[in-house]
Amino acid sequence: MSPTGTTDKESIRQRIWDDLEESGLARFPFPPHGRIPNYENAAAAADRLADEPEWTEAAAIKANPDAPQLPVRRRALREGKTVYMAVPRLRDERCFLELDPADLESYDEATTVSGSSKHGRPVLPDEVERIDLIVTGSVAVTDGGGRIGKGEGYSDLEYAILRELDLVDAETPVATTVHERQVIDDAAALDDHDVPMDLIVTPERVRRPDAREPPTGIDWGRLEAERLDEIPVLERLREA
């Protein structure tokens, strides 16, 4: 049940997916449902993000692997920034892929999902550089900076792992690039482990909500035993 006066996340997801598809604004891969949806003019949102000081000052960026953030990843490498992407479902002990622009021949290939696994260097979490900026995809984001993902929780877990290792802190900016129609004024039913957005970037504008404090690390009480068994880094951190 959602708290009184709020909209549950799944209802919001379905509404956004349907809207992007029915409006013709969704872009490959299709359908947008069940994923971080790609959208028209995603490259323009990446360009707008690149004008912000959080971007220009960043040397190392942690980014998601989804299609709408592909222009973000490519631009980062072209500007000499190191990009880190998580291995799908954090299933490997070396659960991050490091994309160092100095070591890559083709930025376009290396920043695709398949190309990152081929050209990225798998690294242990404690081999990751300190992250200056996190860029994440969203299904929807509230005016107040509340992010709604596709429902699997890995983006928030990746943040929590980095926070446990002091690779990010409360001052590390977190941005999302989305279509304007993904920004909603609903009072969404958010959880304590949801990472708030400091920048909401669309092809048209940048919002800087007064975001709440981010999570301080892993909420061990919320993790199911199955997930703990499937993700090697969680076992390492729990035993530390």
C-alpha positions in Angstrom: 0.0 0.0 0.0 1.2 3.5 -0.8 1.1 6.2 1.9 -2.1 8.4 1.8 -1.8 11.0 -0.9 1.0 9.3 -2.9 1.0 7.4 -6.1 2.7 3.9 -6.2 5.7 3.5 -8.3 4.3 0.8 -10.6 1.3 2.9 -11.6 3.7 5.7 -12.5 6.0 3.4 -14.5 3.1 2.0 -16.6 1.8 5.5 -17.2 5.1 6.8 -18.4 5.9 3.8 -20.6 2.4 4.0 -22.2 2.7 7.7 -22.8 6.1 7.6 -24.4 5.0 4.8 -26.7 1.6 6.3 -27.6 3.1 9.7 -28.2 5.7 8.4 -30.6 8.5 9.8 -28.4 10.0 6.5 -27.5 13.1 5.4 -29.4 14.9 2.1 -29.9 14.9 -0.3 -28.1 11.2 -1.1 -28.3 8.9 -1.4 -26.5 9.8 1.1 -23.8 8.0 -1.0 -21.2 10.1 -2.9 -18.6 13.3 -0.8 -19.2 14.8 2.6 -18.8 13.1 4.1 -21.8 15.0 5.7 -24.6 13.4 8.9 -25.9 13.5 11.6 -28.6 16.4 14.0 -28.4 18.3 12.1 -25.7 21.5 13.6 -27.1 20.2 17.1 -26.5 19.8 16.3 -22.8 23.4 15.0 -22.7 24.6 18.2 -24.3 22.7 20.3 -21.7 24.1 18.2 -18.9 27.6 18.9 -20.3 27.1 22.6 -19.8 26.7 22.2 -16.0 29.6 22.7 -13.6 29.1 19.3 -12.0 30.0 17.8 -15.4 32.9 20.1 -16.4 34.5 19.5 -13.0 34.2 15.7 -13.0 37.1 13.5 -13.9 35.4 10.1 -13.1 31.8 9.4 -13.8 29.6 6.4 -12.9 26.9 5.9 -15.5 24.2 3.4 -16.2 24.3 1.3 -19.3 20.9 2.1 -20.8 20.2 3.5 -24.3 19.1 7.1 -23.3 22.4 7.7 -21.5 24.6 6.4 -24.4 25.3 10.0 -25.5 26.4 10.9 -22.0 28.8 8.0 -21.9 30.3 8.8 -25.3 30.7 12.5 -24.5 32.4 11.7 -21.2 35.0 9.6 -23.0 35.5 12.2 -25.7 36.2 14.8 -23.0 38.8 12.6 -21.3 36.7 11.4 -18.4 36.9 7.9 -17.0 33.5 6.1 -17.1 32.5 3.3 -14.7 29.6 1.1 -15.4 28.3 -1.7 -13.2 28.3 -5.3 -14.4 24.7 -6.4 -15.0 23.1 -7.4 -11.7 26.5 -7.0 -10.0 26.9 -10.7 -10.6 30.8 -10.7 -10.8 33.3 -10.2 -8.0 34.9 -7.5 -10.3 31.5 -5.8 -10.5 32.4 -2.6 -12.3 33.8 -2.0 -15.8 36.3 0.8 -16.2 36.3 2.7 -19.5 39.5 4.7 -19.6 39.5 6.9 -22.7 43.3 6.6 -23.0 43.0 2.8 -23.5 40.1 2.7 -26.0 40.3 2.7 -29.7 36.5 3.2 -30.4 34.5 5.2 -27.9 31.3 4.5 -29.9 31.7 0.7 -29.5 33.0 0.7 -26.0 30.0 2.6 -24.6 27.3 0.2 -25.9 26.1 -2.6 -23.5 27.9 -5.3 -25.4 30.9 -3.2 -26.2 31.5 -2.2 -22.6 31.8 -5.8 -21.5 34.3 -6.4 -24.3 36.4 -3.3 -24.0 35.9 -2.3 -20.4 38.4 -3.4 -17.7 36.6 -5.4 -15.0 37.6 -4.0 -11.6 37.0 -4.7 -8.0 34.9 -2.1 -6.2 37.9 -0.9 -4.2 39.8 -0.3 -7.5 37.3 2.3 -8.6 38.4 5.9 -8.6 36.6 8.3 -6.4 33.4 9.2 -8.3 32.8 12.9 -9.1 29.4 12.6 -10.7 26.8 9.9 -11.0 24.5 9.9 -14.1 21.5 7.5 -13.9 18.6 6.7 -16.1 15.0 6.9 -14.9 11.5 5.8 -15.9 10.2 8.9 -14.1 11.4 11.5 -11.7 9.4 13.8 -9.5 9.8 17.6 -9.4 11.3 17.1 -6.0 14.1 14.8 -7.3 12.5 11.5 -6.4 13.7 8.9 -9.0 11.6 6.0 -10.1 13.6 3.2 -11.9 12.4 0.1 -13.6 11.8 -1.6 -10.3 14.8 -3.9 -9.8 16.7 -1.7 -7.3 20.2 -2.2 -8.8 20.9 1.5 -9.3 20.2 2.3 -5.7 22.3 -0.7 -4.6 25.2 0.4 -6.7 25.1 3.8 -5.0 25.0 2.2 -1.6 28.0 0.0 -2.3 30.0 3.0 -3.5 28.9 4.9 -0.4 30.0 2.0 1.9 33.5 2.2 0.2 33.7 6.0 0.6 33.8 6.4 -3.2 30.9 8.8 -3.1 29.5 10.8 -0.2 26.5 13.1 0.4 28.1 15.9 -1.7 28.6 13.7 -4.8 26.1 15.0 -7.4 23.6 12.6 -8.9 22.0 13.5 -12.2 19.4 12.0 -14.5 18.7 12.7 -18.1 15.1 12.2 -19.1 12.4 13.5 -21.5 10.3 16.4 -20.2 7.3 14.0 -20.1 9.1 11.8 -17.6 9.2 14.6 -15.1 6.0 14.3 -12.9 4.4 16.3 -10.2 3.0 13.2 -8.4 3.7 12.7 -4.7 5.4 9.3 -5.3 5.7 6.6 -2.7 9.4 6.7 -2.3 11.6 4.6 0.0 14.5 5.5 2.3 17.0 3.7 0.1 15.9 5.6 -3.1 18.8 7.9 -4.2 17.5 11.5 -4.8 18.5 13.4 -7.9 20.4 16.7 -7.6 20.0 17.5 -11.3 17.1 16.7 -13.6 18.2 17.3 -17.1 15.8 17.3 -20.1 16.5 18.4 -23.7 14.8 21.7 -22.7 16.0 22.6 -19.3 17.8 21.8 -16.0 16.1 21.5 -12.7 17.9 21.5 -9.3 15.4 20.3 -6.8 16.0 20.6 -3.0 16.7 17.0 -2.8 16.5 15.1 0.5 19.6 13.5 2.1 20.9 10.5 0.2 21.2 7.0 1.8 24.4 6.6 3.8 25.1 3.0 2.7 23.6 -0.4 2.4 20.4 -1.1 4.3 21.2 -4.7 5.1 17.8 -5.3 6.6 16.1 -4.8 3.3 18.2 -7.2 1.3 16.8 -10.7 0.6 19.0 -13.7 1.3 18.9 -14.6 -2.3 20.3 -11.3 -3.4 23.0 -11.5 -0.8 24.0 -14.9 -2.2 24.0 -13.7 -5.8 26.2 -10.6 -5.4 29.8 -11.4 -4.3 30.6 -7.8 -3.3 27.8 -7.8 -0.7 29.3 -10.9 1.0 32.6 -9.2 1.1 31.2 -6.0 2.6 29.0 -7.8 5.1 32.1 -9.7 6.4 34.3 -6.7 6.6 
